[in-house]
Amino acid sequence: MKSTLLICLLLFLMGLPGSAFAQNQKGEVKGKLWDATHKEALPYATIAVYTAQDTTLVTFRVSDEKGNFRVPGLALNKPFRIVITMTGFKVYRKEFTLTAGNADLDLGQVEMTQADHLLGEVVIMSEAPPIVVRKDTLEFNANSFKTLPTALLEDLLKKLPGVTVDGSGNIAVNGKAVNKILVDGKEFFGNDPKVASRNLPADMIDKVQVVNDPDALRRDPDLPVNEIPQVINLKLKKGIKQGAFGKVYAGTGSDRRYEGGGILNVFRDTTQISLLGYSNNLNKPAFGFEDISRIGGFNRSGMNSIMVRSDGGFAVNGISFGGTEDGIQRSTGAGGNFNTLLKGDVKVNLQYFYGGIDADLNQLVNSAQSLPNDTLVSRRTRNQDSDNQSHRFGGRIDWKIDSVTNLSFSPSVVLARSASNQGLFTNTFKSSSEQLNSSENQQQLDNTTATFSGNLSFDRSSRKKKGRQFNFYGTYNINDGDQDQFYQVESYYYGLNPYSEFLDQLRDNVVTNRAINTSFSYTEPFSKNLSGVVRLNAEYFKDGNRVSTFDLAGEGAEAPLLLPALSDKVERSGWRNYVTTSLKWKIKDLTLQPGIRFTLLNIENTFQKLQPINQDYFYAFPSLTVNWKSFNFSYNVNVREPSAADLQPVTDQSNPLFIQYGNPELTPTISHSVNLHFRKFDTKRSINYWAYLSGSISNDAVTRARTLDETTGQQTTRPVNTDGNWQLNSSTEVTKDWKFDGQRQFSLTASLWVNYMKTLIILNNLRSYGQNISLNPSLSARVNLNDKFEFNESFTLGRRRSVYEDEAFQDIRFSTTTSRTGVVVRLPKKIVWEATFDYTYNSNVAPGLRKDISRLNAGVTFLFLKNDRAQLKLSVYDLLDQNIGAYRAIRENFVEDFQTRVLTRYAMLTFTYNIRNFGGKVGGTNSFFRF
């Protein structure tokens, strides 16, 4: 019922442009532009319609490739002036009035004459064209698009035709991504476009110019048209050389909830210093990912690894910024980032960040495992307190040696420590009634890691021969980890011969990893349409895994006793060498690049107790890349050797109900992968099409072979190599934008995600392939009415099914429904109302767990001080007090339901002060509870 009401409201709002907004817009003007000199159609000219009395811009269009134009939706009985502009041509003006008897004005063929010289053409400033199309530049006149007084560049970009900005702030022009924003031709904010888009005020901007990225075209002249990145250059009304922007906030709430923090970016000319600090116990990041990357400076120093959770928590380069653990969390962090441009075009970046999370986890897991003659049900209760802390020191040097040569080096050091105390209580039943075992497992873990890593890149293009290029890329990674795992386990086994066992042990696991990777590539053009590419990759690795297990039962007067049967050491070292040769052949819109990859893999495995195992492999596999218009296709083969932990022959019995073995006889996995990508933007209709398909077939894949004792419920696993494992992922998306007068915006997106996996299940020597199919169609819509009212709706259906070849395993299927609704109202002035409603439904969950969950959040913000710098917000989280953390997962022949204690209803009063003078639009479901 709730979903039906949401859909009805969505359909009503989407119907507004054709009903309520159409009542007073009944006329149109059309025609065809003609180059009078060259006697040909004139495409991509700007047709703007103004009110004749005060020259206010009403709307505008761009002529199509045949010179035709049509401007619909004009009011009747109102004097208008049409102004047609095109670079190099004289301005065409005509005043007209549409009436009920003559609602359609056909100008016929409009003769456009070339200007004698550009300086001789006088353009009235109030009639400046909203858009100008030149041969290689698209230019927007910012004054033609009305925004709020506190609007930022991002708000202005959203109103420009053909420009889209997603919820994460990623910008695209006519479907092509923007990777750089310049200010008056300079990289004022480094290489991060979001620093400018989400901080520069819109009223400072005079012109927005869009061009193809010349550096990307220099690196790859055959880059497909749809893949050429875009560069935006901003022409400012007034210079901006120094200043600061950021925000500080503090809030207190019911149930001892709190939040506080600040983020600041100070800049002077080409130097930026970023500082941030925060703390909260709200299970969320203190800042959005975009804040960390742009103001926090991570985009300037590089992001080597990113982890993002579905509920919003994220970590960058091994540093958590909050919300990355399960349960109820307290997040604390601080850091700084320094960036400057030296003489000789050298960019230098230095950074330090600290992130810490204390988490309290209370979780219930119900696991049902289908067996040939029965069902095994396990109920686990997990209580855990954990503390995770990480420090990262990093930097980056970018040197543009000359116009065709670049050098970059990025080193980093990450020091991390985690500690936890966990209680795991397990009961296992057969057919939900006959108890097989019970276990009480108390564990204490202490883990420390130190990682030293970096990358070096060098590229040079030829000045003399277009397309000739040399590239080098190298990385190094040194990782040392030490985990101490103390566990006391008391287990009871029922049945005909009941018994119990008690373990009090320490498992010390020392892990070392060393890796140096180098990659050389050289491209030589033989002709305009044919070039050759040679790549050489050399990788050295050395991994170690040492396990020492001690019996602590006699600890006190006696020293801990080493258990040799549960202790061992394995070291693996070797070389991976690849040589890839290919030809790149371009025929009009088609580019073919067939190749062959030679792989030499030499691995030496040494063990403390076993004889060394040497593995030498040689492979020769083909590869293919095809680009045709909007389609990109690739085929390649990857070789991946097993991890040192899987090779470790030592038994891990820290959980006696689930014992893990290693296998030193594992061989590398061979994966054949195919990728197909399609992207197209229909400029005329403002429709963006996107589709992706990827698949792989893996031979000698690592599969966990399990054995189950049906009398005790004990399980053991051992990794083995298997063939016939498939994986297929597909997603497609269609987005349509409507923009009316730059004030009313509508967006509708339909998408579909499909996943198929075929994996081998081995249980008690029974081998059966399981096929897991997931189908997720979704629909989302956004409405913005003059920045006074915003509505966002997303609706997703999920279908999950697992089928098995052997009838011994029972097929599993279930469906889910999720929706999110967001509303923002900016009335009256200085007041912002907003609310979000999340709803999830699961058709089939374990007994005792809820099928549906609703969460309603609401807030009201009062804006005050100059440029709305200050904000006072009262918000309530989970008004319905129904929030719980629950989800279902399927793996092998298991179906598992997780229910986690999470935050429930609380109220929060938060004060925020914008340090920058730029202000900013308040409200929006993407930034709800983000300050």
C-alpha angles and dihedrals in degrees: 000000000000092000091048092054091049092050092048090051090048093051090048093052093045088052093057097089091058097043123022095026095044099060096090098032108079108132137074142187124212142168147137126266118224131190100229093197102049096028096232141113117279111224130192098022120147119248111191127180119206133179106260094223104054102006093240111166110249101177142316142208138193121233115246127240090280094050095253121139136179127186110192133179099051120156119248126241092020124117113242136179121213116207120190118193135179129167110262095018134095117258116260117213132179133166120215144161124212120215136186089260094046106029095147120063116193111193090186116203109358111205111220114196124202118251117248089227129345095238090060094063114094113207117193106232093225088056097048106146113255091222134022123192117204128174095274104003135072111200128191124196104225093204090065092065117068118221137169117277089248095044122133130216089267091060090051093048091053089061096051116100113252092014119113130185118191127209091272093054096253110152127214131179115205088343095308120115122247110225100172140033118198126196111216088339097309132107090240095164099035116248098320114106093189092065088067099033095053100037112033113089115241093227091065093061123092103172136013112205124190125197138159114270104261093198092056091049091048091053093047116014089181094058109142113254093243091051098052107115118231130231122207119206117196121210106203127211089219133018122262115200105149141009144104138257134183140093144250125208141177130184141175129195148170123294089034093292117158143166135186140159149120141223125195136180117193117189137182119180103311099345124095131184119191125194130179141170135169148161132186142150096213101105092246141098115271090228136019120263089251091056092052094047099044109026094023089053103233092129089057094051097038134254112241096174134018128188119188125180123210090243093057105265116131145177129203125200091349094309118118117216094190140291096054098118132066123251127022112339143192113204126196130174147151139178150138141230130202123195130173143159115232131194115287091041094283118153117202126193130183127178146172126188135175125195130179137176131190110195133189110198126192111172138168119202125188114193124188117190119190115223132186093261106011149008124260114212122193125187116195130185116196125191116180140167114196139177121198125183131176135181123194128192114186147153145177137210121197117185122184096200093185139332092290103030129074133177127188134178127182120181125179142177123203122190115187138175130183132181131180143173114209137183116196119187117187135183122182125198137181112227088352093284114060108072115219103176148343130205139190111199120184114187137180118193129190117181130177127181136180120194127188114185143151146157135225125199133182129177133174131182126200119252092199101047122038113228098021108125142162123202134184126186126176136173137185129196129184116180128176121181135174123187125186112197117188115188137176112190128181113187132183125199120197132197136081092332107029119194141158138216136199128205127190107175147143120222113196112193118187116189126188127181129183124179136166118182127186129183128188124184133178127189121197121185112217094183141343091284104027131062137159128227128199122186128186121191123184120180128180120194137177120182129179135190120184121181122189118180122193132191109230097180090102096040115141114056091017127059119246110278118235113230106213093191089061097040131078144132131230128186126188125189136162151114134277113199124183130183116187124185124183144160123227112209120183122196111175105293094355124088120183123189113177118175147159128232123208115201127193114187121184117179130175117195119191126187134192093231106017132065116266117269118213118197121193120178135173123192135178114193132170125236133195136191122186127183120185120167104297096354128092122185130180137175125188143151124232129198117206123179121212121267122259090243091059090049092052107111093203120112118239108210099162084121106040091193091059112033120185128209131188129224120216091189096068117131130206121283118241114208126187109203133191126189128187122183130183127183130167135162118203101211095189095053098028092235122146117202121194132171135168134186127181131170140170140190115205127200121192088016117172109256126178108237109203135199122198128198101212092197097056103019092233116148132196129191133201126180115240136171117255137173134219099051113151133188128183129178126182133173135171134181137185121192126187123191128197119191119183118192089330089280105080118052131181128182129183124187128186120186141170129201122191129182128185126183130178114189135165117247118203116191122162089340090305107130119201133157116233122205117205117193125186124185121184121174117179140183127198135176137187128198127188119180110191090314087287097098129025127182127184126182132175126178126184132183119200128199120185126182134170120191128182131209093219115066088217087085121063118233115246128210137163140155134221135198124200131175137172125197124188131184129184123184121184100194135153104025114276092018124100122188120192140168140173128200121196123189130181131179131187117193096206125030134152118279112277095029124104120250098205133038128191126191124184120188124183138175145168125209128200115205121206145154123052115328088000091285092157126059130184114194131188111194136172121205119209098001091184092052091224102115117132132156109242136149141154127229134187124206130161105323093335131103113191131189118201125197118182130186107244139169116296132190118338137150124228134194112198132181118203128186121194107218092194120080089226098087117198144220112276125216136034136137092250091060101034110143088005114116 
